[in-house]
Amino acid sequence: MGLLPIILMFGLLYFLMIRPQMKRAKEQKAMTDALQKGDEVITAAGLVGKVTKVGEVYISLEIAPGTEIQMQKGAVQTLLPKGAIKAMS
């Protein structure tokens, strides 16, 4: 009977913290795996750009006309809808 509160606390912790975090990580991985040339993204550093090349681990990101940088796929935080970069300008 003394273990029941501990088991209930672990169950509550799982459903309130661990499970949602695992779901977000799964969605983030699916989004980075689905990246393709022409997608517009925001990185963890706050850079906004268009994907020009996609590799296994790295992507090329055009952040200004004629300016490309290499980044890890994991640094991509948000996938923007098409045309969002032009709308920001």
C-alpha positions as CSV (number, residue, x, y, z in Angstrom):
1,M,0.0,0.0,0.0
2,G,3.0,2.3,0.6
3,L,4.1,2.0,-3.0
4,L,0.7,3.1,-4.5
5,P,1.4,6.9,-4.2
6,I,4.8,6.5,-5.8
7,I,3.3,4.5,-8.7
8,L,0.6,7.1,-9.2
9,M,3.1,9.9,-9.1
10,F,5.2,8.2,-11.8
11,G,2.1,7.6,-13.9
12,L,1.1,11.2,-13.6
13,L,4.7,12.3,-14.5
14,Y,4.7,10.1,-17.6
15,F,1.4,11.4,-19.0
16,L,2.1,15.1,-18.2
17,M,5.8,15.4,-19.1
18,I,7.4,12.4,-20.7
19,R,4.8,11.5,-23.3
20,P,4.2,15.0,-24.7
21,Q,8.0,15.5,-25.0
22,M,8.4,12.2,-26.9
23,K,5.5,13.2,-29.2
24,R,7.2,16.6,-30.0
25,A,10.5,14.9,-30.6
26,K,8.9,12.4,-33.0
27,E,7.1,15.2,-34.9
28,Q,10.4,17.2,-35.2
29,K,12.3,14.2,-36.6
30,A,9.5,13.5,-39.1
31,M,9.7,17.2,-40.2
32,T,13.5,17.1,-40.6
33,D,13.3,13.8,-42.5
34,A,10.8,15.3,-44.9
35,L,12.8,18.4,-45.8
36,Q,13.3,19.0,-49.5
37,K,14.8,21.5,-51.9
38,G,12.7,24.7,-52.0
39,D,11.3,24.5,-48.4
40,E,11.4,27.7,-46.4
41,V,12.5,27.2,-42.8
42,I,13.5,28.9,-39.6
43,T,16.5,27.6,-37.8
44,A,17.2,27.4,-34.0
45,A,19.5,30.4,-34.4
46,G,16.6,32.4,-35.9
47,L,17.9,32.4,-39.5
48,V,15.1,32.4,-42.1
49,G,16.0,30.8,-45.5
50,K,15.2,28.5,-48.3
51,V,16.7,25.0,-48.5
52,T,18.8,24.6,-51.7
53,K,20.4,21.1,-51.0
54,V,19.5,18.3,-48.7
55,G,22.0,15.7,-47.5
56,E,22.0,13.0,-44.9
57,V,23.0,15.2,-42.0
58,Y,23.5,18.7,-43.5
59,I,21.4,21.1,-45.6
60,S,22.4,24.1,-47.6
61,L,20.3,27.2,-46.7
62,E,20.1,30.3,-48.9
63,I,19.7,33.2,-46.4
64,A,20.1,36.0,-48.9
65,P,20.4,36.0,-52.7
66,G,23.8,34.4,-53.5
67,T,24.5,33.6,-49.8
68,E,24.3,29.9,-48.8
69,I,25.3,28.4,-45.5
70,Q,25.6,24.7,-44.4
71,M,23.6,23.7,-41.4
72,Q,22.8,20.5,-39.6
73,K,19.3,19.2,-40.3
74,G,18.6,19.2,-36.6
75,A,19.0,23.0,-36.4
76,V,15.8,23.4,-38.4
77,Q,13.1,24.4,-36.0
78,T,10.1,25.4,-38.1
79,L,8.9,24.7,-41.6
80,L,7.2,27.8,-43.1
81,P,4.5,27.8,-45.8
82,K,5.6,28.6,-49.4
83,G,6.0,32.3,-50.0
84,A,6.4,33.2,-46.3
85,I,9.9,34.7,-46.9
86,K,8.6,37.2,-49.5
87,A,5.7,38.1,-47.2
88,M,8.2,39.0,-44.5
89,S,10.1,41.3,-46.7
